[in-house]
Amino acid sequence: MTGVYSKIGLVIIGRNEGSRLEACLRSVATKCNEAVYVDSASTDQSVSIARTLQFHVVELDQNGALNAARARNAGFARLKQVVPGLVYVQFLDGDCELDAAWLGNAQLWLENHPKTVAVCGRRRECFAHQSIYNKLCDIEWDTPVGEALSFGGEAFIRAAAFARSGGYNETFPAGEEPDLCLRLRHTGGSIVRLPAEMSRHDAHILSFRTWWKRMVRGGYGAALVYAHWRNRSSGLDVPFRFMTRSAMIWTDGWLLGSAACLATGIYIGGLKGMLGAGLFSLSVWLIQTLRCSRKLWGKITAFDAFAYGIFTMLGKWPQRLGQTLLLRDISSGVRPRKIEYKT
């Protein structure tokens, strides 16, 4: 591969991405000197597609965990072999297309800001109007510009800083990015989200069931990372601290509070008291829904903002289920599992 960014190498990971992977690879085929595709035991034509397009290919065996962390580490190791003087590495998921101007924007920023170790940009959903779930992903990825605590699956990182950090933690089936970002920041580096287009993503979440499984996966991974860091780092710096506690409060806590409220209502006013208590509990949930949507007022349509608030609150339940699955796995001595939500 012949590219224009000689100091940059790419690591693309995927599993059964099919046509999405081909679009991804073609979007980077002429952008850098070397790129590695890491395949996690795909059963489709992913490996053949990558080889046809002349990418270096790493095929992970199933003896170890098949997760994004392991795939990215394997890709970086291979990249170091084929690019001895590697300065920057761009990580990319196989269901994303890289923006044509991103690598130049990212490299320029890091060259002019030596204390920054990693940058990310705006990730957009290709088919945001295909389903409400895709739209939610697009909203979720529109995070504030400037210094950030973490990045997502796509990031442009100094290769030396990545190597010093030890790379991704392969014991995490999800939530590996905030964990890596915390270690990068602990070494004195900063992470910045640039006001620039970075990638276009094809979430392909077309059903409630798929969305639910994605949220279960998120809750599982978040709880695992939170448990790992809560006694190793301080306060607000612990990844997923708020998310993990919020899921517990708005499921277990809300149910217990509602039960106490209903019991009090029945004791005081019988059937009418129970009805009033039930409406009060529901109103608390709805008020929190409006609070979640309020930060988006004026930025997106009122319908999308309210939908975001509703699904944020509904999502607490599958997140809590993910936490429960993790506790069960830990108590049973089971290795953390990978929860797949896309077929």
N, C-alpha and C positions, 0 to 999 in steps of 0.2 A: 504494500500500500504506500502510495506517495502522497504526503500531505503538506500543508503549509505551516503547521505548528510543530516544529522539530523537537521542542522541549517537552511536549505533552504526549502521554500515552492514555489510551482509553481501556476501561474494563467494563464490558457489558455482560450482564448475567440474565439467564432466562430458563424457563421450564415450560415446554409445550406452548410457546407463544405464536408459532405458526406465521401467518401473514403479518402479525404485529412485529415480530422479530425482523422479518425481511425489511419492513419499512424503517425500523430502528437502525439496522446495519447500513442501509443505503443512505440514511441521513448523516452518517459519520464517515462513510467510506473514503472520502477525499479530504478529511479534515485534519488528520495527523499522520505521523510516520508509522506508528504501530498501534494496533488495537487487538485486544484479546477478548474472545467470547467464551464464557464459562457456562457449560450446560449441566443442569442438575437432573440427569437421568430422564431426559425427554423421550417420549414415545412417538413424537411426530417427526417432521423433517428438519427440525431446528439445526442440528449439527451439519447436515448436508447443505443447508442454505448458507451457513456461516463459512463453510469451506469453499463453496462455489464463489463466494464473494471475497475469498482470499484473506480471511481473518485467521489469526492464530486461535486454535480451539483447545480448550481444556475440558475434558469430560470427567465429572465427578462420579466416583463409584458410590454404591449404596452402603458401603461399610461404615461410613460416618454419617453425621446428620446432613440432610439436604436442606440447607437454609441459605439465606442471602449472605449472612456473615461469612460462612465457610466459602461460598462461591466468590465473594469479593476478595477475600484473602488469597485464594488460589489464583485469581486473575492478577492480583498485584505481584505475587511471587513470579509468575510467568512473565509479566511485563518487565520486571527488573532483569530477567535473563536476556530478553531481546532488546532492551534499551538500557544499557549500562549507565548512561548519563542522564537517566530520567530525573526531571525536575518537578513536573506536575502530573497528577493523575486525575482524570475525570471518570467518575463512576456513573453508570447509566443502567437503568433497568430495561429489559428487553421489550417492554410494552410502551416504550417512550421514543419519541423522535427528538433529536437535539436541534435546537435553533441554530441557524447558519452562522449567526454572529456571536454566539455565546462564548466559545473558547477564546476568541480574541479579547472580548470584554473581561472575562475572568482572569486571563493571564495578565492583562494590563493592570488590573486592580492589585493583584498580588505583587507584581513587580514594583508598584508605587507605594505599597503599604506592607513593609516587612514584618510587622507584628501580626498581620492577619494570616492565619494558617489555612483557612478554607472559606470558600464563598459558594453561595447558591443563588438562584434567581427565581423568576416566576415560572412555576409549572402550571400548565393549563390542561384542562380535560378536552380532548379532541371532540367528543360527542356529548357535550354537557346537556344538550336538550333531548338526548335519547331516552333518558330516564331521570327521575328525581334523585336517584342514588348517584348517578354521574354528576349531576348538578351539585350535590352536596360535597363531592370530592373536589370540584373546582373551587367552591367556596372555602373549603378547609385549607387548601393550599395557598390561598391568598394571604400570607402572613405579613406582618409589618416589615418595611424596608429598614435596613440599618443593622446594628450589632444584634446578634441572635444567640440564643442558648444552644440551638441545634439546627441541623439541616435534615432533609429527607433522604430518599433513595438516590437522588442525583446530587453530586457535590464535586467541586473542583478543589483539590487539596494539594498542598506541598508534599511531595513524595517523601522527603526526609522527615517531616513532622508525622506523617502517617506511620512510617517505619518505627520511629521512636515511641509512638504511642502503643505499639504492639498490634495495631490493626483492630479489626472487629472481633468481638468476643463470640466465638463460635458456639458457646453453650446457650446463646440466646436465639430462639427461633423467631423472635420478633422484638422490636424495640432496640435493635443493635445500634442504630444511628445516634440516639441521645446518649447512650453509654459511651460511644467513641468520642462524641463531642465534649462530654464532661472531662474525659481524660486529656483531650487536646487543649481545652481551656485551662486545666490544672497545670499545664506546662507553661502557661503565660501567654498563649496565643489567643486570638480572637476569631470569631466566626461572624461573617457579614452576609446579609442578604442584599444583593444588588438590585437596583431598579431596572432590571433588564430581563428580557425573555430568555428562558433557559431551555425548556422542553415542553413537548406536547404528549400527553399521556392518554392511553386508551384503557380506562378502568374496566369497561365492559361489565358493569354491575346492573343487571336488568331485572332482578327480582328481589323481593324482600328477603327471601331465604339466603341469597348470596350476600346481601348487605348485612344480615344478622350474623352470618359466619365471619365476615370481616371484622365486625365489632367484637365478637367473642375472641378472635385472634388478637385484636388490639388490647383487650382487657387482660388476656393471659400474658402477653409479652410485657405490658406495662407493669403488671404486678411483679413479674419476675425481675425486671430491672430495678424497680423500686425496692424490692426486698434485698437485692444485692447491694444497693448504695445507701440505704437509710441509716446505717451505722458507720458508713465510711465517709460520708460527706455531710455538710451542714445545711440545715433548714431548707430554704427555697431552691437551693442548688441541686437537690436530689431529683433525678429524672422521674417524671410521672407521679410526683407527690400529690399534686392537686387532683389529677385524673383518677388515681386509685382511691383516694379518700372520698371524692365526689360520688363515685359509683356506689360506694358503701352507704353514704348518707342518703342518696336519693332512691335506694332500693330498700335495704334493711331498715335504715333509720326512718324513712318515710312510711313504710308499712307499720313499724312499731308505733310511730307517732299517730298514724291514722287509727290504729286499733285502740290506742289509749283515748283518742278523741271520741271515737264511736262509743266506747264504754261509758265515758263521762256523759255523753249526750243522752244515752239510754237511761242512765241513772237519774239525770236531772229532768229530762223531758219526754221520756218514753220514745215512741215512734217519731214524733216531730223532732225531738232532740237528736235522735240518730240521723235523721235526714239532714238536719242543720250541720251536724258534725261532719257528715260525709261531704256536703257541699264545701265546707271549710277546708277539708283536706284536699279536695280537688282544686280549690282556688289557689292553695299554696303551690301546687304543682304547676298550674297555669301561669301564675305570677313568675315562677322561675323560668318557665318557657319563654315568656316575654322578655325577661332579663337577658336570656341567651340570644334572642333575636335582636335586641335593642342595639347592640354594637354594630349591626349591619344596616340599620335604618339609614336611608339616603345613599347607600353604596350599591345596593341591589334592589330588585323589586320587593314590595311589601310581602307578596306571596312567598317568594324565595326566602326572605328573611324569617317569616313565621314558620315555614317548613323546616328551615335549619334549626330553629328553636325546638320544634316538636321532636325532630329526629335526634337532636342532641340529648333530650331528656329520655326518649325511648331507648337510646343507645346505652343508657346506664345499666339496663337490665342484661343485655348480652355481655357487656363489659364485666358486670358482676359475676355472670356465669363463667366467664373466662378466669376470673380470680378464683372461683370455687374449684374449677378444674385444676388449676395450678396447685392449690392447697391439697387436693386429693392426690395429685401426682407426687408431691413432695412427701406426703405422709406414707405413700406406698413405695417410695424409693424409685419411682419411675423417672427416667431421663426426660427433661422438658421436651414436649412434643411440638411438632410443626402442625399448625392448623391451616389447611388450604381452603380458600374460599372461592377460587376460580377453577373451572375445569379446563 
